[in-house]
Amino acid sequence: MGCDTFAPDVNGAARFTERLCAGLIKRGIDVQVVAPATSKKSVGSGIEGVEGVDLVVHRLPSHKLWGHEWIRFVMPWVARRRSAQLLEDIKPDAVHIQSHILVGRGISAEASKRNIRVIATNHVMPENILDLKRMPGFMKKPLLKLGWSDLNRVISRAVRITTPTRKAADFLERNTTRDGVIPISCGLDASSYEHNLDARSENRMVFVGRLNQEKQIDVAIKALAQCDPQLNVQFDIVGGGDQRANLEKLAQELGVADRVHWHGKASEQRLRDVLTSGSVFVMPSIAELQSIATLEAMASGLPVIVADAMALPHLVEEGKNGYLFEPGNVPELCKVIEKVLNLNSDQFRAMQEASLEMVESHDIERTLDAFEKLYRG
C-alpha cells in the first residue's frame, strides 16, 4: 500500500487504509505499507499496531507542510528511490496506491517498470488540495486543469481504478481520460459502533472531521446560531485542523461559544461515545468522495443532514434517514436541523433505524472481497 497519509493521521483516506490493511491481514494476506515518517526517529521499517493487528510499515523521510497541522510530504526522488528498493526486496503481487501525490506517484512508477499490478484508489481531488478561496480568480481554472492532468497521468499506471462511490467515479471519469472506474465503498464494521434508540434528553448536533475550509463547519455554526433557542442545541465537534481558531472566534461572535464543544482529535472510544449520545449528524462539506464520518454516524443510529454536494447525497434518502441541504445555505440547514429535532419519538426512532439499515450495504467484508478480487486480477 502506498499512502501519503496514514496512522496516526485522522482522515478518511488514512482510516480507510488502516481498516483495509487490518481486514486483509486477518484473511491471511501479507500486507505492507509505505508512508511518510511522522518524525526523524520514525524513519525506517518496523511493526506497528493498527486496528488490532501487527502491520509492517516502511516510513520514508518526510517534512511537515508549513502552516498545516498534520500534512507531511516526501521528496519525489526519495519516494521513487526508496520505492524501488522496497519493491526489489518484497516483490509484491500487487501495489495499491491511496493517492497520486507523492508516495503513490513514486511507488506506482516503480511498480509499472517491474510489471507489478497497480490498483489506484482516488480519495482526493485537485479541489481538495488547492485553496481556491485564497486564490485569484484568473488562476483557478488553469491550476485545476493542471491538477486534473497530473492526477490523470499517475492513475493511468493502474490496471484498475476505484473510488468510494458511483458519483465520485462519474466525476473522476468526466475529468480524466480514464473510464471503467469502479465504485467500492470504504466500508466499516457497523457492529463495532453502539446505537441508542431511546428518546434524547437534550439536543446534540455532531460533526466529525478535519477542521479545514472545504468542510464548511462555519456554515453549521451559523445555522446553530439561527436555530430556535427553545431547542437549546449543543454542537459537538470532533477533529482537529487549521481552522479551529477561526471557528472558535466565529462561535464567540455569534454568541454560541458556550454551546459549541470542541473534542479535538478524540480517541476511538470517545468518538463513538459522542456519536452514540448525539441527536443528529451534520456534514456541510462540499468535497466528500464518500465520508466515512457520515457512515460512522449512521452506524451509531443517527439521522444525518448533509450538503447536496459530490458523493454525500448517496448516503441520504430524503425524509427517511435524514435530509440534504443546499451547500452553504445557512437558513436551509437551520430549517432541517429543527425539523429533525422536533420529530416525535416514533418518527425520530424510524429515522434512526433507517440509518442503521442503510449502512449495512457498506459492510467492510464486501469491501475486502472486492479489493481481494482486484489484487488477484
SERO-4910 file (N, C-alpha, C, O; in steps of 0.05 Angstrom, whole numbers):
BEGIN
 pado doro    nc1    nc2    nc3   cac1   cac2   cac3    cc1    cc2    cc3    oc1    oc2    oc3
  Met    A     17    -24      0      0      0      0     18     25      0     35     28     17
  Gly    A     13     43    -19     28     68    -20     10     90    -10    -11     95    -23
  Cys    A     17    104     11      0    124     23     15    150     28     38    150     37
  Asp    A      1    172     23     13    198     31      3    207     59     13    225     71
  Thr    A    -18    193     69    -27    198     96    -35    171    108    -49    155     95
  Phe    A    -26    167    132    -31    141    146    -30    146    176    -23    168    185
  Ala    A    -38    127    192    -37    130    221    -10    141    229     11    133    219
  Pro    A    -10    160    248    -32    169    266    -49    191    255    -66    202    269
  Asp    A    -47    197    229    -65    217    217    -94    208    220   -100    184    219
  Val    A   -111    227    224   -140    221    226   -155    235    203   -160    259    205
  Asn    A   -161    220    183   -176    230    160   -187    205    145   -179    183    151
  Gly    A   -204    210    126   -218    188    112   -199    169     98   -202    144    101
  Ala    A   -179    179     83   -161    162     68   -144    145     87   -140    121     83
  Ala    A   -134    157    109   -118    142    128   -134    121    142   -125     98    145
  Arg    A   -158    128    151   -175    108    165   -183     85    147   -183     62    155
  Phe    A   -189     92    122   -196     71    103   -173     51     99   -177     27    100
  Thr    A   -149     62     96   -126     44     91   -120     27    115   -113      4    112
  Glu    A   -123     38    139   -118     23    163   -137     -1    164   -129    -24    169
  Arg    A   -163      4    160   -183    -17    161   -179    -38    139   -183    -62    143
  Leu    A   -172    -28    115   -167    -47     93   -144    -65     99   -146    -89     96
  Cys    A   -122    -53    109    -98    -69    115   -105    -90    137    -98   -114    134
  Ala    A   -118    -81    158   -124    -99    180   -142   -122    171   -138   -145    178
  Gly    A   -163   -116    155   -181   -136    145   -167   -156    127   -172   -180    129
  Leu    A   -149   -147    110   -134   -165     92   -115   -183    108   -113   -207    102
  Ile    A   -102   -172    128    -84   -188    144    -99   -210    159    -90   -233    161
  Lys    A   -123   -203    169   -140   -224    182   -148   -246    163   -155   -268    172
  Arg    A   -148   -240    137   -154   -260    117   -129   -276    108   -130   -293     90
  Gly    A   -106   -270    120    -82   -285    114    -65   -273     92    -47   -287     82
  Ile    A    -71   -248     85    -55   -236     63    -33   -219     75    -36   -205     95
  Asp    A     -9   -221     63     14   -206     72     12   -177     61     13   -173     37
  Val    A      8   -158     79      5   -130     71     27   -114     84     33   -117    108
  Gln    A     39    -96     68     59    -77     79     52    -49     68     43    -46     46
  Val    A     58    -29     84     51     -2     78     76     15     75     95     13     90
  Val    A     75     33     55     96     53     51     83     80     56     63     87     43
  Ala    A     93     95     75     80    120     84    101    140     94    123    132    101
  Pro    A     94    166     96    113    185    107    119    180    137    101    171    151
  Ala    A    143    184    145    150    183    173    138    207    188    135    228    176
  Thr    A    130    202    213    118    224    228    139    241    243    133    262    254
  Ser    A    164    231    243    186    246    255    212    234    245    211    213    232
  Lys    A    234    246    251    260    236    242    265    208    255    278    191    243
  Lys    A    256    205    280    261    180    294    245    157    282    253    134    285
  Ser    A    223    162    269    206    141    259    214    132    231    201    114    220
  Val    A    234    144    219    243    135    192    253    107    193    269     99    211
  Gly    A    245     90    173    254     63    172    230     43    172    207     52    171
  Ser    A    237     18    174    216     -3    173    212    -15    200    231    -19    216
  Gly    A    187    -21    206    181    -34    232    152    -43    234    137    -41    215
  Ile    A    146    -55    256    119    -66    261    103    -45    276    112    -34    297
  Glu    A     79    -39    267     61    -20    281     34    -33    285     24    -49    268
  Gly    A     23    -28    308     -4    -38    314    -25    -21    302    -27      3    308
  Val    A    -42    -33    284    -63    -18    271    -88    -35    271    -89    -57    262
  Glu    A   -110    -24    282   -136    -37    282   -133    -66    293   -146    -84    284
  Gly    A   -117    -69    314   -115    -95    328    -97   -115    314    -97   -138    323
  Val    A    -82   -107    294    -64   -126    281    -36   -114    280    -32    -90    283
  Asp    A    -16   -131    275     12   -122    271     16   -118    241     12   -136    225
  Leu    A     25    -94    234     29    -87    206     57    -77    201     68    -61    216
  Val    A     69    -86    179     96    -77    171     92    -50    157     78    -48    137
  Val    A    105    -29    168    103     -2    156    131      8    150    149      8    167
  His    A    135     17    126    160     29    117    157     59    117    142     70    100
  Arg    A    170     73    135    166    102    138    189    116    123    213    112    128
  Leu    A    181    134    104    201    149     88    206    176    101    188    188    113
  Pro    A    231    186     98    237    213    109    217    233     97    212    234     73
  Ser    A    206    251    115    186    270    106    190    296    119    205    299    138
  His    A    175    316    109    177    343    120    148    353    125    131    349    108
  Lys    A    145    366    147    118    377    153    112    401    136    129    419    132
  Leu    A     88    401    125     79    424    108     75    448    126     60    447    145
  Trp    A     88    469    119     87    494    136     58    504    138     44    505    118
  Gly    A     50    510    162     24    521    166      2    501    168    -22    508    171
  His    A      8    475    166    -12    454    167     -7    436    191     16    430    197
  Glu    A    -28    427    203    -25    412    228    -14    384    225      2    375    241
  Trp    A    -21    370    203    -12    342    201      0    334    174     13    313    172
  Ile    A     -5    349    153      5    340    126     35    340    125     48    360    133
  Arg    A     47    318    116     76    316    113     81    307     84     64    293     72
  Phe    A    103    315     73    109    308     45    136    295     43    155    302     58
  Val    A    138    277     24    163    263     18    174    274     -8    159    276    -27
  Met    A    199    280     -8    212    289    -33    208    269    -55    213    245    -51
  Pro    A    200    277    -79    195    258   -101    217    238   -107    212    214   -111
  Trp    A    242    248   -107    264    230   -113    268    210    -90    278    187    -95
  Val    A    262    218    -65    264    199    -43    243    177    -45    248    154    -41
  Ala    A    218    186    -52    196    166    -55    203    146    -77    197    122    -74
  Arg    A    214    156    -98    220    138   -121    242    119   -114    240     95   -119
  Arg    A    264    130   -103    287    113    -97    281     92    -76    288     68    -79
  Arg    A    267    100    -55    260     81    -33    239     60    -43    240     37    -35
  Ser    A    221     69    -60    201     50    -70    215     29    -87    208      5    -85
  Ala    A    234     37   -103    249     18   -120    263     -3   -102    262    -27   -108
  Gln    A    275      6    -81    289    -13    -63    269    -33    -50    274    -57    -48
  Leu    A    247    -22    -41    227    -39    -27    215    -59    -46    211    -82    -39
  Leu    A    209    -51    -71    197    -69    -90    216    -91    -97    207   -114   -101
  Glu    A    242    -85    -99    261   -106   -105    263   -126    -82    266   -150    -87
  Asp    A    261   -116    -58    264   -133    -34    239   -150    -29    240   -174    -24
  Ile    A    215   -137    -32    190   -150    -24    178   -166    -47    167   -188    -42
  Lys    A    181   -156    -71    170   -169    -95    140   -175    -91    131   -198    -91
  Pro    A    124   -154    -88     95   -158    -82     80   -167   -107     89   -163   -130
  Asp    A     57   -180   -103     40   -188   -125     24   -164   -135     17   -163   -159
  Ala    A     19   -145   -118      4   -121   -126     12    -97   -109     21   -100    -87
  Val    A      9    -74   -121     13    -48   -107    -13    -33   -108    -25    -30   -130
  His    A    -22    -23    -85    -47     -8    -84    -40     20    -74    -32     24    -51
  Ile    A    -43     41    -91    -37     68    -82    -63     82    -73    -84     78    -85
  Gln    A    -60     97    -52    -83    111    -40    -84    141    -47   -102    155    -39
  Ser    A    -64    150    -62    -64    177    -73    -44    179    -95    -27    162    -98
  His    A    -46    200   -111    -28    204   -133     -6    225   -127      9    232   -144
  Ile    A     -5    234   -102     10    259    -96     40    254    -96     54    264   -114
  Leu    A     51    239    -76     80    236    -75     88    207    -72    101    195    -89
  Val    A     80    194    -49     87    166    -45     73    149    -66     86    132    -78
  Gly    A     47    154    -71     33    138    -92     45    142   -119     47    123   -135
  Arg    A     54    166   -125     66    172   -151     92    156   -154     97    144   -175
  Gly    A    109    157   -133    135    143   -135    133    113   -137    146    101   -153
  Ile    A    116    101   -120    115     72   -119    100     61   -143    106     39   -152
  Ser    A     80     76   -154     66     66   -178     85     67   -202     83     50   -220
  Ala    A    102     87   -204    121     89   -226    140     66   -226    146     53   -247
  Glu    A    151     59   -202    170     37   -200    157     10   -204    168     -8   -215
  Ala    A    132      8   -194    117    -18   -198    111    -22   -227    113    -45   -237
  Ser    A    104     -1   -242     98     -4   -270    123    -13   -286    121    -30   -304
  Lys    A    146     -3   -278    171    -11   -291    176    -41   -288    188    -54   -305
  Arg    A    166    -52   -266    171    -80   -259    148    -98   -266    147   -122   -259
  Asn    A    128    -87   -281    104   -102   -289     89   -113   -265     78   -135   -266
  Ile    A     89    -98   -243     74   -106   -219     46    -94   -222     43    -70   -229
  Arg    A     26   -109   -216     -2   -100   -218     -7    -76   -200     -2    -78   -176
  Val    A    -17    -54   -211    -22    -30   -195    -53    -25   -194    -66    -24   -215
  Ile    A    -63    -21   -170    -90    -13   -166    -89     15   -154    -72     20   -137
  Ala    A   -106     33   -163   -106     61   -152   -134     67   -141   -154     63   -154
  Thr    A   -134     77   -117   -159     87   -105   -157    118   -102   -137    128    -91
  Asn    A   -176    132   -113   -175    161   -111   -191    171    -88   -216    168    -87
  His    A   -178    183    -69   -191    195    -45   -191    226    -46   -203    239    -30
  Val    A   -176    237    -66   -171    266    -65   -174    277    -93   -166    265   -113
  Met    A   -185    302    -94   -188    316   -119   -170    341   -118   -163    350    -96
  Pro    A   -163    352   -141   -148    377   -140   -162    399   -124   -149    415   -111
  Glu    A   -189    399   -124   -203    418   -108   -197    415    -78   -199    435    -63
  Asn    A   -191    391    -69   -184    387    -41   -156    398    -35   -152    408    -12
  Ile    A   -139    398    -54   -111    406    -49   -107    436    -52    -93    448    -36
  Leu    A   -120    448    -73   -116    476    -78   -135    493    -61   -158    487    -59
  Asp    A   -124    513    -48   -140    531    -31   -153    552    -50   -142    574    -53
  Leu    A   -176    545    -61   -188    562    -82   -198    588    -71   -199    608    -85
  Lys    A   -206    589    -45   -217    613    -34   -196    635    -32   -203    659    -35
  Arg    A   -171    628    -28   -150    648    -26   -136    653    -52   -117    669    -53
  Met    A   -145    641    -73   -131    642    -99   -145    663   -117   -169    664   -119
  Pro    A   -129    680   -131   -141    699   -150   -157    684   -171   -150    662   -180
  Gly    A   -179    695   -179   -198    683   -197   -186    673   -223   -192    651   -233
  Phe    A   -167    689   -235   -156    681   -261   -138    656   -259   -131    644   -279
  Met    A   -130    649   -234   -112    626   -231   -127    600   -227   -115    578   -230
  Lys    A   -152    601   -219   -166    577   -210   -169    556   -232   -161    533   -228
  Lys    A   -180    564   -256   -184    545   -277   -159    532   -287   -157    508   -290
  Pro    A   -138    548   -293   -113    536   -303   -100    517   -283    -90    495   -291
  Leu    A   -101    524   -257    -88    506   -237   -105    481   -233    -93    459   -229
  Leu    A   -131    483   -234   -148    460   -231   -144    441   -255   -142    416   -252
  Lys    A   -141    453   -279   -137    437   -303   -110    422   -301   -108    398   -307
  Leu    A    -90    436   -291    -63    424   -287    -65    402   -266    -53    381   -270
  Gly    A    -80    407   -245    -82    387   -224    -96    361   -234    -87    339   -227
  Trp    A   -117    364   -249   -130    341   -260   -113    326   -280   -113    301   -281
  Ser    A    -97    341   -296    -79    328   -315    -58    312   -301    -51    290   -310
  Asp    A    -48    322   -278    -28    308   -263    -40    283   -251    -27    261   -252
  Leu    A    -64    285   -239    -77    261   -228    -81    240   -249    -76    216   -245
  Asn    A    -90    249   -273    -95    230   -295    -70    215   -303    -70    191   -308
  Arg    A    -47    229   -303    -22    217   -312    -14    195   -292     -4    174   -301
  Val    A    -18    199   -266     -9    179   -246    -28    156   -246    -19    133   -246
  Ile    A    -54    161   -245    -73    138   -243    -74    121   -269    -84     99   -268
  Ser    A    -64    132   -291    -63    117   -316    -44     93   -314    -44     76   -332
  Arg    A    -27     93   -294     -9     70   -290    -24     46   -278    -13     23   -279
  Ala    A    -48     50   -268    -63     29   -255    -79     12   -275    -90     23   -294
  Val    A    -81    -14   -269    -98    -31   -286   -127    -29   -277   -145    -34   -293
  Arg    A   -132    -21   -253   -159    -16   -243   -158      9   -225   -140     13   -209
  Ile    A   -179     26   -228   -182     50   -212   -208     48   -196   -228     41   -208
  Thr    A   -207     54   -171   -231     53   -154   -234     80   -140   -215     96   -137
  Thr    A   -258     85   -132   -264    108   -115   -289    101    -99   -303     82   -107
  Pro    A   -294    114    -77   -314    103    -58   -343    102    -67   -359     86    -57
  Thr    A   -351    119    -86   -380    119    -94   -383    122   -124   -364    129   -139
  Arg    A   -406    115   -134   -412    117   -163   -410    146   -172   -400    152   -194
  Lys    A   -420    164   -155   -419    193   -163   -391    202   -165   -384    217   -183
  Ala    A   -374    194   -146   -346    202   -147   -332    189   -171   -314    202   -183
  Ala    A   -340    165   -179   -329    151   -202   -336    166   -228   -319    170   -245
  Asp    A   -361    175   -229   -370    190   -253   -355    217   -255   -347    225   -277
  Phe    A   -351    229   -232   -336    255   -231   -308    251   -241   -297    268   -255
  Leu    A   -295    229   -232   -267    223   -240   -266    218   -270   -247    227   -283
  Glu    A   -285    203   -280   -285    197   -309   -289    222   -326   -278    224   -348
  Arg    A   -306    241   -316   -310    265   -331   -286    283   -333   -282    298   -352
  Asn    A   -269    281   -312   -246    300   -310   -219    287   -318   -199    300   -317
  Thr    A   -220    261   -326   -195    248   -334   -201    233   -360   -224    233   -370
  Thr    A   -181    220   -371   -185    204   -395   -192    175   -389   -196    159   -407
  Arg    A   -194    168   -363   -200    141   -355   -229    135   -353   -245    153   -346
  Asp    A   -237    111   -361   -265    102   -357   -264     75   -342   -243     65   -337
  Gly    A   -287     65   -336   -288     40   -322   -280     42   -293   -271     22   -281
  Val    A   -282     66   -281   -275     70   -253   -295     54   -236   -319     57   -240
  Ile    A   -285     39   -217   -302     21   -201   -309     34   -174   -291     41   -159
  Pro    A   -335     37   -168   -342     47   -141   -341     25   -120   -355      5   -123
  Ile    A   -325     28   -100   -323      9    -78   -324     25    -52   -307     41    -47
  Ser    A   -344     20    -36   -347     35    -10   -323     31      7   -310      9      7
  Cys    A   -316     52     22   -293     49     41   -300     28     62   -282     14     73
  Gly    A   -326     25     68   -335      4     86   -328      9    115   -310     24    122
  Leu    A   -343     -4    132   -337     -3    161   -350    -27    174   -369    -39    163
  Asp    A   -341    -34    198   -353    -55    214   -374    -42    232   -368    -32    253
  Ala    A   -399    -42    222   -421    -28    237   -425    -39    265   -434    -25    282
  Ser    A   -418    -65    268   -423    -78    294   -405    -66    316   -410    -70    340
  Ser    A   -384    -51    308   -366    -40    329   -376    -13    339   -363     -1    356
  Tyr    A   -398     -4    328   -410     22    337   -435     16    353   -449     -3    348
  Glu    A   -440     33    373   -463     30    390   -485     50    383   -479     73    376
  His    A   -510     41    384   -532     60    379   -552     59    402   -555     39    416
  Asn    A   -564     82    407   -583     85    429   -609     95    416   -611    118    407
  Leu    A   -629     78    416   -655     85    404   -675     98    423   -698    103    416
  Asp    A   -665    104    447   -683    118    467   -685    147    459   -669    159    445
  Ala    A   -707    160    469   -711    188    465   -688    204    479   -678    196    499
  Arg    A   -680    226    466   -658    242    477   -668    262    498   -690    273    496
  Ser    A   -651    266    518   -658    285    539   -649    313    532   -657    333    544
  Glu    A   -631    315    512   -621    341    502   -615    339    473   -612    317    462
  Asn    A   -614    361    460   -610    362    431   -580    367    425   -569    388    431
  Arg    A   -567    347    413   -538    349    408   -533    344    378   -539    322    368
  Met    A   -522    364    365   -514    362    337   -484    354    337   -469    364    354
  Val    A   -476    337    318   -448    326    318   -436    330    290   -449    326    270
  Phe    A   -411    338    291   -394    338    266   -368    324    273   -357    327    294
  Val    A   -359    307    254   -333    293    257   -317    297    231   -327    293    209
  Gly    A   -293    306    234   -276    310    210   -254    331    215   -252    343    237
  Arg    A   -238    335    194   -217    356    196   -230    384    197   -250    389    184
  Leu    A   -217    401    212   -227    428    213   -212    445    192   -194    460    199
  Asn    A   -221    442    167   -209    458    146   -231    471    129   -255    465    134
  Gln    A   -223    487    110   -243    503     96   -263    487     80   -287    494     79
  Glu    A   -254    466     67   -273    450     50   -296    438     65   -316    431     54
  Lys    A   -292    434     92   -312    421    108   -335    441    115   -357    432    122
  Gln    A   -330    467    112   -350    488    115   -365    486    142   -389    488    144
  Ile    A   -349    481    164   -361    479    190   -372    506    199   -390    507    216
  Asp    A   -362    528    188   -374    554    194   -403    555    187   -419    569    201
  Val    A   -412    541    166   -440    540    158   -457    528    181   -478    537    187
  Ala    A   -446    506    193   -461    493    214   -462    510    239   -483    511    253
  Ile    A   -440    525    245   -441    542    269   -460    565    265   -474    573    284
  Lys    A   -461    576    241   -481    597    235   -509    587    237   -527    601    246
  Ala    A   -514    562    227   -541    550    230   -548    546    259   -571    550    267
  Leu    A   -529    538    275   -533    534    304   -543    560    316   -562    560    332
  Ala    A   -530    582    308   -538    608    319   -566    617    312   -579    633    326
  Gln    A   -576    606    289   -603    614    280   -625    595    289   -648    601    286
  Cys    A   -617    572    301   -637    552    310   -654    563    333   -645    580    348
  Asp    A   -678    553    335   -697    561    356   -683    559    383   -675    537    391
  Pro    A   -681    581    398   -668    580    425   -681    560    444   -668    549    461
  Gln    A   -707    554    439   -721    535    457   -709    507    454   -711    491    473
  Leu    A   -697    501    431   -685    474    427   -659    471    443   -651    449    448
  Asn    A   -646    494    449   -621    494    464   -601    473    452   -591    456    466
  Val    A   -596    476    426   -579    456    412   -550    459    420   -539    481    420
  Gln    A   -538    437    427   -509    435    433   -495    424    409   -506    406    395
  Phe    A   -471    433    403   -457    425    379   -430    412    387   -412    426    397
  Asp    A   -428    386    383   -403    372    388   -386    370    363   -395    359    342
  Ile    A   -361    379    364   -343    379    341   -319    362    348   -304    368    366
  Val    A   -316    340    333   -294    321    338   -274    323    314   -282    319    291
  Gly    A   -249    330    321   -229    332    300   -212    357    304   -219    375    319
  Gly    A   -189    357    291   -170    379    293   -165    390    266   -171    378    245
  Gly    A   -153    414    265   -147    426    239   -140    455    241   -142    467    262
  Asp    A   -131    467    219   -120    494    219   -142    516    221   -135    539    224
  Gln    A   -167    508    220   -188    528    222   -201    531    250   -219    546    254
  Arg    A   -190    516    269   -203    516    295   -204    544    308   -225    552    318
  Ala    A   -182    558    307   -182    585    319   -202    603    306   -217    618    320
  Asn    A   -204    602    279   -224    619    265   -252    611    272   -270    628    275
  Leu    A   -257    585    275   -284    575    282   -291    582    311   -314    589    316
  Glu    A   -272    581    329   -277    589    356   -284    619    358   -302    627    373
  Lys    A   -270    635    342   -276    664    341   -304    669    330   -318    686    340
  Leu    A   -312    654    309   -338    657    298   -360    650    318   -380    664    321
  Ala    A   -356    627    332   -376    619    353   -379    640    374   -401    645    384
  Gln    A   -356    653    381   -357    674    402   -372    698    391   -389    710    405
  Glu    A   -367    706    366   -380    729    354   -411    725    351   -426    744    354
  Leu    A   -418    700    346   -447    694    343   -461    688    369   -485    683    369
  Gly    A   -446    688    391   -459    684    417   -466    655    423   -483    650    440
  Val    A   -452    636    410   -459    607    415   -434    592    426   -435    567    426
  Ala    A   -414    606    434   -389    593    443   -394    573    466   -381    553    468
  Asp    A   -414    580    483   -420    562    506   -434    537    498   -437    518    514
  Arg    A   -444    536    472   -458    512    463   -442    496    442   -452    476    432
  Val    A   -418    505    436   -400    491    418   -379    476    435   -364    489    450
  His    A   -377    450    432   -359    434    449   -338    421    431   -344    405    413
  Trp    A   -313    429    436   -290    420    419   -277    396    432   -267    397    454
  His    A   -278    373    418   -266    349    428   -239    343    417   -225    325    426
  Gly    A   -230    358    397   -204    354    385   -201    327    373   -220    314    365
  Lys    A   -176    317    371   -171    291    360   -177    270    382   -159    262    396
  Ala    A   -202    262    383   -211    245    404   -202    216    399   -197    208    376
  Ser    A   -201    200    421   -196    171    418   -219    158    404   -241    170    402
  Glu    A   -215    134    394   -237    119    381   -261    116    400   -284    120    391
  Gln    A   -256    110    425   -278    106    444   -293    132    449   -317    132    450
  Arg    A   -278    154    452   -291    180    456   -307    188    432   -330    198    434
  Leu    A   -297    183    408   -311    189    383   -338    174    383   -359    185    377
  Arg    A   -337    148    390   -361    132    389   -381    140    410   -405    139    406
  Asp    A   -371    148    434   -389    158    455   -403    183    446   -427    186    451
  Val    A   -389    202    433   -401    227    424   -423    221    403   -444    232    404
  Leu    A   -417    202    385   -436    195    364   -461    182    376   -484    188    369
  Thr    A   -457    164    395   -479    149    407   -498    168    422   -522    164    422
  Ser    A   -487    188    435   -503    206    451   -514    230    435   -529    246    445
  Gly    A   -507    231    409   -517    253    392   -546    250    385   -558    229    389
  Ser    A   -557    272    373   -585    272    364   -586    272    333   -604    261    321
  Val    A   -567    286    321   -566    289    292   -537    295    283   -522    309    297
  Phe    A   -530    284    260   -503    288    250   -504    307    226   -522    304    209
  Val    A   -486    326    226   -486    346    204   -459    345    190   -438    346    202
  Met    A   -460    343    163   -436    344    146   -440    365    124   -452    359    104
  Pro    A   -430    390    129   -434    411    109   -413    412     87   -414    429     70
  Ser    A   -395    392     86   -372    392     68   -381    392     38   -403    381     32
  Ile    A   -365    404     21   -371    405     -7   -352    388    -24   -353    389    -49
  Ala    A   -335    372    -11   -315    357    -27   -311    328    -17   -289    319    -16
  Glu    A   -333    315    -10   -331    288      1   -334    267    -22   -353    269    -38
  Leu    A   -315    249    -24   -317    227    -43   -332    204    -31   -341    186    -46
  Gln    A   -336    204     -5   -355    185      8   -364    196     35   -387    201     39
  Ser    A   -345    200     53   -350    209     81   -353    186    100   -375    178    106
  Ile    A   -330    176    109   -330    154    129   -344    164    155   -357    149    168
  Ala    A   -340    190    161   -352    201    186   -382    198    185   -395    192    205
  Thr    A   -394    203    161   -423    201    159   -432    172    162   -453    166    174
  Leu    A   -416    153    150   -422    125    154   -421    117    183   -438    102    193
  Glu    A   -401    128    198   -399    122    226   -423    132    242   -432    120    260
  Ala    A   -432    156    234   -456    167    247   -481    150    241   -497    145    259
  Met    A   -483    140    217   -506    122    210   -504     96    226   -524     86    235
  Ala    A   -480     85    229   -476     61    244   -482     65    274   -486     46    289
  Ser    A   -481     91    283   -487     98    310   -517    105    313   -526    114    335
  Gly    A   -532    101    292   -561    105    294   -569    134    293   -590    142    306
  Leu    A   -554    152    280   -562    180    279   -575    187    252   -566    178    231
  Pro    A   -595    204    253   -604    217    228   -582    234    218   -567    245    234
  Val    A   -579    237    192   -557    252    180   -567    275    162   -586    271    147
  Ile    A   -555    298    165   -561    321    148   -535    328    134   -515    335    146
  Val    A   -535    327    107   -511    331     92   -515    350     69   -537    353     59
  Ala    A   -493    363     61   -495    381     38   -500    365     12   -490    343      9
  Asp    A   -516    377     -5   -523    364    -31   -500    369    -50   -502    384    -69
  Ala    A   -477    357    -44   -452    362    -60   -436    336    -62   -435    320    -44
  Met    A   -423    333    -85   -406    310    -90   -420    284    -83   -442    279    -93
  Ala    A   -407    267    -67   -418    240    -63   -436    237    -38   -446    216    -33
  Leu    A   -440    259    -24   -456    257      1   -485    249     -4   -496    233     12
  Pro    A   -498    258    -25   -527    251    -28   -533    222    -29   -555    214    -22
  His    A   -513    205    -37   -519    176    -38   -522    164    -11   -531    141     -8
  Leu    A   -516    178     11   -519    168     38   -545    176     50   -551    168     73
  Val    A   -561    191     36   -586    201     47   -610    194     30   -610    198      5
  Glu    A   -631    183     42   -657    182     29   -674    203     43   -681    201     66
  Glu    A   -680    223     27   -694    247     38   -718    240     55   -737    227     45
  Gly    A   -718    249     80   -740    244     97   -741    217    110   -757    212    128
  Lys    A   -723    199    101   -722    172    112   -701    169    134   -707    163    157
  Asn    A   -676    174    126   -655    174    147   -642    201    151   -623    204    166
  Gly    A   -652    221    137   -641    248    140   -650    267    118   -670    262    105
  Tyr    A   -634    288    114   -641    309     95   -616    320     81   -594    319     92
  Leu    A   -620    330     57   -600    345     43   -606    374     45   -628    382     50
  Phe    A   -585    391     43   -589    420     41   -570    432     21   -548    420     16
  Glu    A   -577    454     10   -560    467    -10   -534    476      3   -534    489     24
  Pro    A   -511    469     -9   -485    476      4   -484    505     10   -490    523     -6
  Gly    A   -475    511     35   -472    539     43   -497    554     51   -496    577     59
  Asn    A   -520    541     48   -546    554     53   -552    551     83   -563    530     92
  Val    A   -546    571     99   -549    570    128   -578    568    136   -585    551    152
  Pro    A   -597    585    126   -625    582    134   -637    555    128   -652    544    144
  Glu    A   -629    543    105   -640    516     98   -629    495    118   -644    478    126
  Leu    A   -603    497    124   -592    478    143   -605    481    170   -612    461    183
  Cys    A   -609    505    179   -623    510    204   -651    498    204   -659    485    224
  Lys    A   -665    501    182   -692    491    179   -693    460    183   -710    450    197
  Val    A   -675    446    169   -675    416    171   -665    406    198   -674    385    207
  Ile    A   -647    421    210   -638    413    238   -662    415    256   -667    396    272
  Glu    A   -677    437    255   -701    440    272   -722    418    265   -735    408    283
  Lys    A   -724    412    240   -744    391    232   -738    365    245   -756    352    255
  Val    A   -712    356    245   -705    331    257   -709    332    288   -719    313    300
  Leu    A   -700    354    300   -701    356    329   -730    359    339   -734    355    363
  Asn    A   -748    367    322   -776    369    330   -793    344    325   -817    344    329
  Leu    A   -780    323    314   -795    298    309   -805    286    335   -792    289    356
  Asn    A   -828    273    334   -836    258    359   -819    233    361   -804    226    343
  Ser    A   -822    219    384   -804    197    390   -806    175    369   -786    163    362
  Asp    A   -830    169    359   -833    148    339   -820    155    312   -807    139    300
  Gln    A   -824    180    304   -812    190    279   -782    190    281   -768    183    262
  Phe    A   -771    199    304   -742    200    307   -730    172    307   -710    168    294
  Arg    A   -743    154    320   -734    126    321   -734    114    293   -715     99    285
  Ala    A   -755    120    277   -756    109    250   -733    119    233   -722    104    217
  Met    A   -725    144    237   -703    155    222   -676    142    231   -659    137    215
  Gln    A   -674    137    257   -650    123    267   -648     95    255   -627     87    246
  Glu    A   -670     81    255   -670     54    245   -664     53    215   -651     35    205
  Ala    A   -672     74    200   -666     76    172   -636     79    167   -625     67    149
  Ser    A   -623     95    184   -594     98    181   -580     72    186   -561     64    172
  Leu    A   -589     57    207   -577     31    213   -581     11    190   -563     -4    184
  Glu    A   -604     12    178   -609     -6    156   -592      1    131   -581    -17    118
  Met    A   -591     27    125   -576     35    101   -546     30    103   -533     26     82
  Val    A   -535     31    127   -506     28    129   -497     -1    125   -474     -6    121
  Glu    A   -517    -20    126   -510    -48    123   -497    -53     95   -480    -71     93
  Ser    A   -505    -38     75   -494    -42     48   -465    -34     46   -452    -39     26
  His    A   -454    -21     67   -426    -12     67   -409    -30     85   -388    -21     95
  Asp    A   -417    -54     89   -403    -73    107   -374    -77     97   -370    -80     73
  Ile    A   -355    -76    115   -327    -77    108   -320   -104     94   -301   -104     78
  Glu    A   -334   -125    100   -328   -151     87   -333   -150     57   -318   -162     41
  Arg    A   -353   -135     48   -358   -132     20   -335   -116      7   -326   -123    -16
  Thr    A   -325    -96     21   -302    -81     11   -278    -98      8   -264    -97    -12
  Leu    A   -272   -115     28   -249   -132     27   -251   -152      4   -232   -158     -9
  Asp    A   -275   -163      0   -280   -182    -22   -273   -169    -49   -259   -181    -65
  Ala    A   -282   -144    -52   -278   -130    -78   -248   -125    -83   -238   -130   -105
  Phe    A   -234   -115    -63   -206   -109    -67   -189   -134    -70   -170   -135    -86
  Glu    A   -196   -155    -56   -181   -180    -58   -183   -190    -87   -163   -200    -98
  Lys    A   -207   -188    -99   -210   -197   -127   -193   -180   -146   -182   -190   -165
  Leu    A   -192   -154   -140   -176   -136   -158   -146   -143   -156   -132   -143   -176
  Tyr    A   -137   -148   -131   -109   -155   -128   -102   -181   -143    -80   -183   -154
  Arg    A   -121   -199   -143   -116   -225   -156   -120   -225   -186   -115   -245   -200
  Gly    A   -131   -202   -196   -135   -200   -224   -162   -212   -233   -168   -211   -257
***
